[in-house]
């Protein structure tokens, strides 16, 4: 992490969104990013990591490294938004017991869209209006 990332995470790390991007780089690794929001409503990159897999052990390691880099963040009552990854949820519970984990609304919408559009067919738009 850069010094700017550390400082912003110290101040604005109360709410972070995390996600992984699957093996789209030349190393064939996952890219895990943590993004926050500053006082001007601008997003900032809190941290990122190239990881080999998406296991609870790996996510624990990433979260522990974030806490080592920004000890103040480890003591915050933070909120972490992510997709519905059970390994990540377990790692957040274990490594960040004071953090609250929520599912990201965008990810939920994507899951609804990909899983229900074909089932509901012409009723799909009406379903979304509910």
N, C-alpha and C positions, 0 to 999 in steps of 0.2 A: 504494500500500500504506500502511496505517496504521502507526504506530510499534509497536503491539502485534503486528501481523502480521510486521513486520521482526524484532522481538526473538524471537518464537516460531520463526520460520524459521531464525534464527541458531542457536538452541539445539536445536530438534527437527526441522530440515529434512533429516535424513539419509534419511528415507523419505517420499516424496510420492506421492500418487495424483492423476492428472490425467485430465480428460475434457472434452469439449465437448458442449454442448447446442445442437441445431440450430434456429436462427431462431425461437424461441418468444417473443421480445420484440417490442415495438412498433417497434424499429429494423430488424428483419429481419436481425440479425447473430447470429453464433455466440457463446455464452458459454463461455469456457475457464476452468476452475477448477483450482487446485492445493490439495489438502487434505493435512494432516499429522496426526500423532498425538503428543500431549504425554506427559509422564511419568506422568500419571494415567489414560492410556488414552482421553483425550477428544480428539475430532477438532477441528481448528482450520482455518480458512480461511487458507492461506498467501498466496495471491494469486488474482486473477481478471482477465480481460481480455475485452472485447468485440472480436471480430475479424470481418473481412469474409469470410474463406474459410479453408479447412483445407489450406493448401499448406505445403510445407517452409519457404518463405521467411517466411511469417507465423508459423509455430511457432518458427523461429529468432529472429525479432524478439521474441516473447513471452519465450522463454528468456533472451535477452540482456538484456531489461528486468529480469527477475527477478534476474539476476546483478549488474546495475548497482545495483539497490535493496538487495541483500543480498550484498555481495562475499564474505562468509564462506561463504555457500552455494556459491558458484562454486568454492571451494577444497575443499569436502567431497567425500568419496567417497560420494556419495548413490545412492539407489535410487529409480527412478521407475517406477511402475506405470501402465499405460494400456491402452486397447483396442488392437486390431490395426490401427493406422493407420500405413501405410507412410511417409507424409509426416512424421508426428510421430516415428517411429523414426529417420528420416534426420536430422531436426533435433536430436534428442537426441545422436546420434552426433557431429554437427558442432559443436553449441554446448556440449555438456556431455560432453567425451570421457572424463572420469573417472567419470561416472555409469554405473550399470548399469541397463539397461532390462529390465523384466519385463512380461509380459502379465498383466492383472488376472484373477484366477480368476472373479470374478463375470461379467465380459464373456465369458470363455471358456464358462462355463456357459450364458449367454444364447445364444451362437452355436450351441452344441451343441443346445440346446433347440429353437431355431427351424429348424435345418437337418436334424436327425435324427429328430425326433419323428414326422413323417409317413412317413419312410422305414422306420423300425424298427417302427412301429405298436405292436402288443401286446408286443413285445420291448423297448420303450424303457425301462421301469422296471427290467428285469433288467440292461440295459446300464449304467444309472446306478449299480447296486450293485457293479459290477466295480471 
